[in-house]
Amino acid sequence: MSAEYQVHGDVAVITMKNPPVNGLGLAVRQGIAEGLEKANRDPAVLAIVITGAGRAFSGGADIREFGTPKSIQEPNLLSLILALENSLKPVVAAIHSVAMGGGLELALGCHYRIAAPGCKVAMPEVKLGLIPGAGGTQRLPRVIGVEAALNMIVSGEPVASELLASLPGQKLFDRLAASNESLMDEAIQMARDKAAIRPLPLVRQLPAKHPQGDAYFQFVRNMVGGMSKNFPAPLKCIDAVETATKKKFDEGMAFERETFLNLMLTPECRALRHVFMAERAASKIADVPEDTAKRSIQSVAVIGAGTMGGGISMNFLNAGIPVTILEMQQEALDRGLATIRKNYEAQVSKGKLKQDKYEQRMSLLKPTLNYSDIGQADLVIEAVFEEMGVKEKVFEQLDQVMKPGAILATNTSTLDVNQIASFTQRPQDVVGLHFFSPANVMKLLEVVRGEKTAKDVLATVMSLAKTIKKTAVVSGVCDGFIGNRMIEQYSRQAGFLLEEGCSPSQVDKAIEKFGFAMGPFRMSDLAGNDIGWAIRKRRYLEKPSMRYSKTADLLCELGRFGQKTGAGWYDYKPGKRDAITSPLVEAMIEKHRQAQGITPRKISDEEIVQRLVFSLVNEAARILEEGIAAKASDIDMVYLTGYGFPLWRGGPMQYADTVGLFNVVQAMKRFSQNPMDDANFWQPAPMLTKLAAEGRTFN
Ligand code: NAI
């Protein structure tokens, strides 16, 4: 039983016990129900207190049970809350730390509530594509008012208990305890004081009203509708809360239930739940136990103060970790520092960063030209030019100066991390930390595990990633790691689409309509077309049989490197980022088609999207097969946090699962019949063929 039952004089205390956050799994629900029954049967007990052990009152439903029979097995949350309401003896919820979702709904079913200082209270269901499903939409407006409740339910954001307690007329908390320590004594005393009072107060009997009624709901619908385009749940939150103001309580409950169950079946909800689990799963590495001792990281050194080095440094400064940044020349160092300063100053002027915080962060940054200044750092991250020879010299130096046990990381985006490790006498301490640009903004961090990378190094950097608020995903060593290796196939396919008849803007618009933040051509203009050009020169020299469209090379030969040169796939006005269709580029593509003897055809948006997304999926299946990624959900996290894949589709693998792998393979077979496309390109990865044949999914 995951709830403990104790009697303190004439008050029974039921304590939920399901670490880490007392998720309301079946065993917890059974434990509460039994405790409640016992307390009601025992003539010596006059009142009941319910609370949670450890770090939370309750974090809500146990998401591991979602979609399983356990989640609806009796007592389910709804019937448990009903049992609390129907208790003949008063029940006091003693809330501390965290009360979220089902945990808050449970408290709302109690007769009285007392909260310790500093509680975080939330209805986060909307973040999983749902609405609260155990009375939250009906009871919360009755205790804190319609507007405050709707704000919480639509945003899913936590609110401090003190703030809620200060709302005029609020009935959420009957009392605030003086301290965390005194909470239980006060709750027990409160239960005792209320023991004889009848009738027992029920939240369901309170009114839910808004003075502006229809006008108010119309207003929030307009506002929320605009912000939540691809997510059905936020508008449903409004429907449910509006129902609370217009219908009887039980009718409102029935509406909430039906809406909740319908949302549960939507692809958006499935995607969001998948992402929730995927994010947690990404931080776990199968052969690195969670209790692996970590190395202490109190200081960091960064080699190279260019685009990446500066951004990487900012992550640590933001987290209060001192950084020493090293360059070869004073000029480069000054330039790097000036960029960091400029970035922070922009944040200050936008009001996103306080002046004193900015100064505090800058004071943690120490510039240097000498390796002797970095030897004592616990972690060093190299971000110098992408050339093996340069990296070799840097790592040989690091091997000389860094203290024993320091972690030696490289930010390389394409080079072989095993080879880089071999430049040192301590390959076990070497790891790839592949940040994405802009490194102070992008959430993704690919952790590249070399053949010899030690487990405690991995455990340390995974935990450090959390400190600097990154989503870390482990990748094995290969050209491009997970993300860029997949994007290569996507870019190749985008090139074939141009040759066959698309314009850059048609391709971009189609995939942006699908939900990508930016299409491949706008993206390339932003990143710099010359970067891809350099990579292609190296890559396709090594793999001459790999067919690709030469249009991107032709573009670079015209010096059109993208936004930085004012011209790329699109034209740009000085100082502006708006992509303007370029007649010159269209003529360049047309000339190329003629030279190749290609008659252009009209290509549908659906075909564009499928060819681009399935090219990602096929390469991803190979990446999985080779063990470069440990699980499909890791690949989804890479694409959601580093490549602007639409969140509501859950990532490329989840999307493929939703389409059905059989259908994905059928589409690929169709594409391989197209004489203009590269037939080899569409050879399905063996894993994809196998899963499709067996009717299985990636995730
Ligand atoms: P960058 O050219 O902006 O900066 C490189 C910096 O390293 C320059 O300031 C240069 O003076 C300095 N440097 C060169 N050799 C050095 C040495 N021996 N010792 C000390 N400093 C030295 O290049 P960027 O874009 O910052 O790239 C750095 C690394 O990050 C490369 O390995 C690149 O592949 C990788 N990367 C780049 C991304 C991007 O979008 N720019 C994204 C992810 C990784």
Residues whose N, C-alpha, C, O or C-beta is under 5 A from the ligand:
A	BS01	NAI	I303 G304 A305 G306 T307 M308 G309 L326 E327 M328 A332 A383 V384 F385 E386 V390 N411 T412 S413 F435 F436 S437
